[in-house]
Amino acid sequence: MIFLHHAEEGLDMSENRVKALKEQVAMLPLSPGVYQFADSSGKIIYVGKAKSLRKRVSSYFIENRDHSSKVRAMVRHIAEIRHIVVGSETDALLLENSLIKSLQPRYNILLKDDKTYPWIAVLNEPFPRVISTRRVVRDGSRYFGPYASVSIQRSVLEFLRETVPLRTCNLNLSQQAIARKNYTPCLQYHIGNCKAPCVGAQSAEEYDVLLEMAVSVLKGDLRPMRTYLKEEMMRASEELRFEQAKRFKMRLEALENYSSRSVIVSARIVDTDVFSLLVDEDDVETAYCNFVRIRNGSVTGVSTVRLSRGVESSDADLLSRGISHFVEEVAGELSREVIVPFEPSGTALFDGVVFTVPRRGEKFDLLEFSQRSARIYRAEQLKNMEIKNPDRHTDRLMEAMRRELRLEKQPRHIECFDNSNLQGTNPVASCVVFRDGRPSRKEYRPFNIKTVVGADDFASMREIVHRRYRRMIEEGAELPDLIVVDGGKGQLSSAYGVLCELGIADRVPVVGLAKRIEEVFYPDDPQPYYLNRRGEPLKVICHIRDEAHRFGITFHRQKRSNSFLHSELEQIEGIGPKSISALLKKFRTVSKIKAASESELSAVVGAAKALKIKEFFNKRQE
C-alpha cells in the first residue's frame, strides 16, 4: 500500500500532492535504473539506484516501514520523482555515482573526491603491463572499465593473468636496459606466468600478440581469447594433460560470462552531448527529443522533451528545435562535440560545435542509449494518458489502427476467429471480441464444429463465420467494424467468401493474419501488408490473436477432457449419462471414482451400479 501521509509527524502534504506522487510511483517501470527525488523548487535532494525502480521507490512510502528519521525527513520534502532507465544493475550503480558527484544531493552521503571508479589500464611503456588503477591519466595508456566494484575488477585481472602470460613487474624494459643484462628471471617465469622478456627470452612482437588478446577481451571482443582457449584445451587433452585441459575449460566458461563495457562511464569519451529524435509511429505530428550529457567521461544528465512537427517541418528541423530547447532551458552551452543520429538543420546556429553521426563503437552505443531513453519516455507518456484520460487514449489508439490497417472508420468493435483441433479430433473454434482495443470477454463465443469431418480448417472457418453472422443478421445485431481471421490467404478466402454470400462483404472489412504476426493479408491482394513492428496497432493485433488462441485452446482442452472422462465411464454396462454426470459432480475425476469405496459409490448411484463400477475397474487392474 502506498502511504504518503503521517499526520502525527506533521507532514505538509496536500491531497493533490499525495495523488500526484502516487501516480508517479505507479508509472515507474520495473526495470533497473536510477531515481531522483526533487523538492518543490525542482532541486534534486536524493539520488538512488534500483534493481526495480517501482518496487524500490514505493518502499519509501509503505506504512509501518521502519525508516530512519533522515528518510522520514526526506520524504516530507519530495515533490517530484524522476528516473532514468538503464540496462543493468551495474550501469545503475555507475550512473548513481556520477549523478551524486555532479548534483551533490542534500540527503546523499557524498562520495569523497579521492574515491572513484576502478579501471584496468594497459600502460604506455615497453612490454606494457595490465594493472588496476583509479586514476585516468592522458599519457597514451589505454583504460578499460569502469567496474562496479573492486572485486569484479580483480576477478577480471586474475582471469587475464591466469590465461595470458604477461609481466607484472615494474622493471624498466627498454631495449638498452635489456641489453645490459642486469636482470634475472623471477618466480613468475619459473611457474609459467611470464615468458621473461626482461632477459630477452620473449620478443616485443611475441609479447604484443598476447597483449592484444587480453586487450580484445577488455574491449568486449572475446573471439581471439575463445579460439586460444579452445586450441589450448584440445592440445592438452590430446597430450593427456587432463587437469590442464579442465583448467582451460573452466576459463572458457568464465569467459562466456564476462561483460566488459558500460555506456554510463567511458575513458575515451570525456566531454560530449548526445541528442536523439524519436518520431511517434502512431502520430507522425509528434516527436520526442532526448538529451544525454557526458562530462569527465560520465553521464551527468538525461532528459526528454515532446515536440510538435508543425507546418512543413522535417526531422532535421525537429532535431534542431530540440537541441535549441535544451540549450535554452537545460544545458546552457553545448560541448564542442555533439553526437546525433543525423545532421540537424541550421548547424550554423550552433557556433563552434562539431556534429558527429556515429555508425559503430562507443559513440554509437551512447546514441542507442539516448534513443532507448526516448522510447521509454514515450511509453510512459502514453501510459500516463491511458490512466488520466482514457477516452483520449482510446481515440488516439483507434485512429492509429484505422490508419495502420487502411480502414475507412475506426475499428471500435473487432472480432477474431481461430480453429483448434488435435489430429482432427474434437474440432472447435473460437470467436473473441474486442471493444476500443480491450477484450470484451462476456461476448466471447466457443463453437463446436458440426458439419466438418476431420481437420479441414478452411471448411471449419466457413462454417463458424457463416453461423456467427447469419445469426447476427437475423437478430439485427451490430456488425463488427473489423473481422480478423487467424490464418493466411486460405483462411481469409474462406471467411471472405461467406461474407459475400451473406451480402455484408462491403459493410465489414476482413483481414487475415499470417504466421509472421506483422504480415496482414487483404482479400484479392496476394501480397502481404507489413505492420509497423513498434506501433501500437501491432500490439493490439497480437493481443487479439493471443486471446483467440487461449480461448480456443482452453475450450478444446475442456472438450477433450470431458470426452475422455465420459468415454471411459460409458464403457461400464448399465451406467448412463445421468449416472456419469452425478459421479463426476461428486468425485470430479475418474481417479477419485476408482479410489472410492463401494458404499461411497452407492450413496450416489445405488448399490447395483456401484457394484458394477467396482467390478469394471477391478478387472482393468488385473
N, C-alpha and C positions, 0 to 999 in steps of 0.2 A: 504494500500500500504506500503510495506517495504521500508524505507528510510534510507540509510546508508552513506549519503554524504552531508555535508554542506560546500560548497566552501567558503562562507563568514566567517565561523568560523575557517577556516584553518585546517580542519580535514585531517590528513595524512592517507588516506585510498586508496590503490591501487585497481584497478578493480578486481584483483584476490582475495583480502581480502574481498571486498564487496560481491563478488559472493559466497565466502566460508561462510560468515556469513548468507547470505540469505538462502543458502542450509541448514545450521544448524538450523535456525529458522523454516524452512518448515518441518524439520524432527522431531521437538519436538512433543510429544503426547499431547492430550487434557486432560490428567489425572492430578490429583493433585500431587504436588511434590516440590522439591527444585531445583533451578537453580543456577549455579555458573558462573561468568564471570572471565576469565583468560586473562592476558596480554600476550605480545609476548614472555616473558620469561617463561610462564607457571604458574606464581604465581596467586593465586585467589585474585581478587580485590573486589569482591562483592558476597554476598550470599543472596538469596531471596526465599520466599515461594510463591506458586501459587495454586489457585483452578484449573486452566487450564494452564499448562506450556506454550503451544504455544501462547495462547492469551496474557498472561502476558508478556512474553519476547518480543513478537512482538511490544507491546505498547512502548517499549523504542526506537523503530526505525520508528515511524509513523511521517510523515511530518506534520508540523504545530502544533505538540503537545507542549503544554506549559510546557516544562521541566525546572527544575531549572538549574542554572549554574553548580552545583555539578553533576547532572545527565549527562549534556552535556559533561562535562569533563571526566566522567567515560566512556561514550560511545566511546570517541575518543581512549581510550586505550584497548577496547575489541578486542581480537584476537581469542578467542575460547569460546564457550558456552558449559558448561557441565550440566548434570541434573541427578537427582535421582527421580524415580517414587515411590510414597508411596500410602497407601491405603485410606487415608482420609486427610482432611484439618488439623485436629488435629495433625496427625503424621507429616505433613509438617511443622507445627509451631514448634513442638518439635525438629525435625531434624535441622531446620534452627537455632534454639537456640544453639544446640550442635555444629554445624559447625562454627558458628560465634565465639563461645568461643575458639574452638580449632585452627581455621585458622586465626582469627583476621584480616579479610579483610580490606583493606585501606578505602574503601568507605562505610563501615557499621558503624552505630552508635553502638559502642561496648557496650555490656551489662556489667554492673558493677559486680564486684566479689561477692557482697553481695546479688545480685538478682539471684534467681534460681527458679527451678520448685516447685510449691506447691504439697505436698504429703498429704496422710492421714496415720497416724501412729496408730497402736494398741500397746500401751506401755507395756513393760515387767514389770509388777507390780501386786500386789494383786488386784483383781477386775479391770482388765485393762480398761483404758479409750481409746476412739477413738477420736483423736484430729487432728487438722491441724498443719502442720509444713513445713518448707522449708529446714530443715537440716536432712540428713540421717546419723544416728549415729549407729555404730555397737555395740549395747548394748543388743541385744537379742529382741528388739522390731521388730514388723512386719510393713513394709511400702508398701503402695499401691499407684499407680499412674504411672507417674506424670500426672497432669491435665493441660490442655492447658491454663486455666485461673482460677483465684481465684473464680470467680462466679460459674463456673462449679463445682469446689471442694466444695464450700459452699452448693450448691444445693444437692450434694450427702450426705454431713454431715447432713443437715437438714432433708433429707429424712430418713436417718438411725435413727436419734434421735426421729423423729415423729413416726417411725414404731417399733423400738426396744427400750424398756425401760432400757437404760444403764446409769450409773452415769456420771456426768460431773464435779463434784467437784474434788479438788486436795488433799483431805484428805488422810492421811496415814491409809489404811485399812488392816494393818497386823492383824493377829489373836490376838496379845497382845493388840493392840490399840482398837480393837472392844470389847475385854473382859473388858477393863477398863470402858466402858460405859460413855465415856465423850462426845459422840456425840448425837445430836437430829435430827430427820427427818427434812429436809428442804422443801422449797416450791415445788421443783420438785417432791418430793414424794407425796405431797397433790394433785397436779394436774395430777398425773398419769404417769409422765415421768421417774420415778425412783422407784425401789422397796425397797429402804432403806437398802442396805447391811451394811451401817455404824452402824446400831443398831441391826444387826443380823436378820432382817426380811427376808433376802434372803441369801440362802447358796451359797457358791462358785460354787457348781455343777450346781445349777439352773442358776446362772449368766453366767457360761460358755456356757450353751446351747444357750442362747440368743446372746452371743458374737460371737459364731461360725456361727450363722445365718447371722450376719452382715458381718463377715469375708468372708463367702461364696459369698455374693453379691460383695464385693470388689475384690474377685478373679475372678469374672465373672460367677460363678455358681449360677443362680437365682432360681433354683428349690426349695430349702428349704424355701426361703422367699415367693415364689409364693404360695406354699402349705399353709404356715402360714397365708398369707393374705386372701386366698380363704376361709379357715376354719373360720377365724375371721369374714369375711364378711357374710358368711352364718349363723353363730351363731347370729350375731347382727340382721340380717334380721328376723330370726325365733323368736327372742325375741322382735321384733317390734321396734328395735332401728335403725330406717331407716337413720338418719343423720350419725351415726357412720358407718353403712353399706356403705353409699355413700362415706364416707371418705376412707374406706378400698378399695373400688373400684377405687377411684382416685389414691391411692398409687399403686395399682396393675397395672394400666395403665402407671403410671410413671416408674414402674419397667421394663415394657416391652421395654421402650425406652432407658434404661440405658445401656451404654457400659463402661467397666471398665479398659481395658488393652491396652497397646501400646507396640509394639516391638522396637520402636525407643529409648525408655528410660526405664531402669529397675533398681529396687533397689536390686534385687537378683543377677543379672549377672553384676559383676563390671568390670573386665578386661578379654576380650577374643577375639579371632579372629574366623571368620566363613568363610569356603570355601565350595562352591558347584560346581558341574560339570553338564553341560548340553550337551549331545551328540546330534548333529543335526539329526533330524528324516529323513531328505531328503538327507543327506550326512554324512554317518557314519564315514568318514575320518576326519570330523571336529567336534570340541567340543569347549565349552565356559566355562571358569572357572571364577567364581565370588568371590570376596573377600569383607568381611564386617568387619570393625574394631570397637570394643567396648572398650571404655576407660571411667573409672569412671561411668559406668552404662549407657553411651550414645553412639549412633552411631556417629563416627567421620570420617568415610570414607567408600565409596562404589566404587568398580572398577571391571571391567570385561576385560578379555583378551581372544583372539581367539587362539586355539591350533590346530595343525595338528597331526593326530594319528601317522603317520609314520609306520614303519615295525614292526609288531607283538607287538603293544603297547596295553595294556589292559586299562580299565577305571581307575584302581588303579594307573597305570603308568602315565596316563594323569593328574590325580589329583595331584600326587606327583610333576610332572613337573610344573603344575600351581602354587602350593604352593611355589616351589623354585623360580619361576619367580617373584612372589610378594615379597618374602624375599629379593631378589637381587635388584629389581627395585623400589619397592614402600614401603613395610612395614618395612624393616630392621629386627629387632629382633622380633620373634613371642612371643605372650603371653604364659603363662605356660599351659593354656587350649585352645585347638583348636577344634571347632565344625565342623564336616564333615559328609557327607551323608553315607560314608563307609570308611573303613581303607585304607589309601594310601599305596603304596608300598614304601619300603625303609624308614620306620619310624625311623630307627636308625640314619639316616642323620640329623634328627631334634632333637638334644640332649636336654633333659630336657622338652620336650613338651608332654603333655598328650592329645591324640586324643579321643574325645567323639562323639559317634554316637547316638543322641537322638531319642526317639520314641514318646515322648509327652512333653507337658509343654512349658515353655518359650524358652528353648534352641531349641526345635523343631520349634517353631514359627519363631525364628531368621533364622534357616536353610531354612524355607519356604520363608522368605523374600529374602534371598540370591538367591534362585532358581528362584523366580519370577523376580528378577532383571536381572538374566542371560537370561531368556526368552525374557524380554523386549529388552535387548541389541541385541539379535539375530534378533528379528523382525525389529529393527531399521537398523541393518546392511543389511538385505535383502531389506528393503525399499530403502535404500541408493543405493544399487546395481541396483535396478529397475529404479531409476531416472538417475544415472550416466552412467550405462552400461546396457541398456535394452536388448541387444542381449544376453549378458552373463546370465542375469537373466532368460530370456526365455529358453535358453539352459538348465540351471540348473533345472528349473521347469519341462520342458518336460521330462528330463531324470528321475527326481523323479517320475513323473506319469508313465513312462514306467516301472520302477522297481516296484512301488506300485501296479499297475494293472496287472502286469505279462504279458506285451505285448512284441512283437518281435521288434517293432520300436516305435519311439516317436509319441504320438498322437497329431500331429500338427493340424489336422483337425478332429473335433469331432462334431457329430450331435446327438441331443437328441429329443425323441418323447414323447408326452403326450396327453392323451384324456381328453375331457371335455364335460359333459352333465348335464342337470338338470332333473332328473327323466325320462330320456330317450328322452327329448325334445331337439331340436336343437343340435344334436351331432356334435362336431367339434374336430379337433386335431391340434396340433402344432408341428412344427419342428424348433428347434433353432440350430444355427451353431456357433461354437467357433473355432477360429484360434489362435494358440500359446497361449492358455489359456485365451483369451479375446473374448467377444461377437462380432460377425460379423453380426450386425442387418440387414444390407441390404440383407443378404442371408436367413433371417427368412422366413418361409413359413407357412401360415394357410391352413387347409384342411377342406372342408365340407364333411362329411361322406355321401356317395351316395348309397352304396349297403347294408347298415346295417339298420335294423329297430329295434328301442328300444335301451336300454342301454346294449349293448354287447361289452365290452371293448376289449375282445380278437379278435373278428371279426373286430372291428374298427382298431385295431393295425395291423392286417394282411392287411387290405385294404390300409392304408396310407403308410406302408412300401413298399408294392408292387408297388403302384403308384409312390412313390418317386424314387426308384432305378431302376424300369423298364425304366422310362424316362431318368434317368442319363445314363444307359447303352446304350439306343438308341441314345442319343446325344453324346456319347463318353466323358461325363463329368468326372471330377476327383472324385473318390470314397473316402469317409472319411477314416481316419486311425482308427476310433473307433465309434461305434454306442452305444448310451446309451438309454435304454428303462426305462421309469419311471413306475415301477411296479415290482411285484415279479416274481416267476417262470413261472406263466401262461402267462403273457405278454411277457416275454423273449422267451418262447417256440413258441409263435405265430410269433414273429419277426424272430426268427432263422429259422423257417420252410419256410418262404418266401424267405430268403436269400439262403437257399438250393435250392428252386425251380428255383431261378434266376441264380444259379451257382456261387455265389460270397461269399458263407459262408466261404470258405478257404482264401479269399482275405481281408475280412473286419471283424475284431473281434467285438463281440457284448456282452454287459453286461446288467444286469437288476438291478435296484435299489429297495430295499425293503422299507417298511415304515420306518424302522430304517435306517437312512441315511448312517450309517457306514457299513451296510450289502450290499454286492455286490454278485450277482449270475452270474455264467457262464453256458453256455449250457452244458447239460449232466452231471452237477455236482449238486446233490440235496442239498449239504451243502453250506451255505453262506460263503463268504470270508470277513473278517473284516478289514476295512481300519484303519490306524493309526489315532486316533482322533485328534492328534495335528499336523499332517503332512499337508503340503500344497496341496497335491493331493485331500484330502477330501474337502478342501475349494473350489477348482476348481469344483469338482463334485457337491457340494452344490450350487454353483453359477449357474451351468448349469441347475440343477433341478429347482431352483427358477425361472430362466428365462423362462424355458419351461412352468411352472405353470402360471407365469404372462402373457406371450404372449397368451397362450391358453385361460385363463380366460377372458382377455381383448377382444379377438376375439369372444368368446362365448357371453359375455355381449352385445357386439355390435350387434351381430346377433339376440339375443333375443329382444333387444330394437327395432331394425328395424322391426322385425317380429310383435311385439306388435303394433307399430305405423301403419304399413300397414294393419294389420288385422282389426283395429278399423275403419280406413278410408275406407277400402274396403267394409264395410257393407253399405255404402251410395250408393244407387242406382244411376247409371249414372256417378259415379266418377271412372275413370280408372287409370291405373298405371302412365300414363303421368301427369294427374292432381294431383295425390298424390305426385309425385316427385316435381312438381312445387310448391305445397303448402308447403312441408317440406323444400324446398330450400329457400323459402321466410320467413316462420314463425318459422322454426326449430323444434317446438314441437307442439303436439296436443292441449295442453292447450292454447297456443297462437292462434291456429286456432279457437278454441272455443270462445275466447275472441274477435276475430277480428270482425269488423263491416261488414255488407253485401257489402258495397261499396269497402272496402279493399279486400274482397274475390273476388269481381267482377273484380278487376284490374288484378287478377292472372288467374282465370279460367272462367271468363264470368259471366253475370248476372244470367242465368238459373241455372248453377251449384252452384253459391253462394247461391241462394235461397234454393236449396235442402240441402246444408250443414247446413245452419242456422235452417231449419225445423227439420233436423235429430237430432241435438244437443238440440234443444228446447224441443223436445218430450222426450228425455232421461232425461232432468232435471225434467220434470213433473212426 
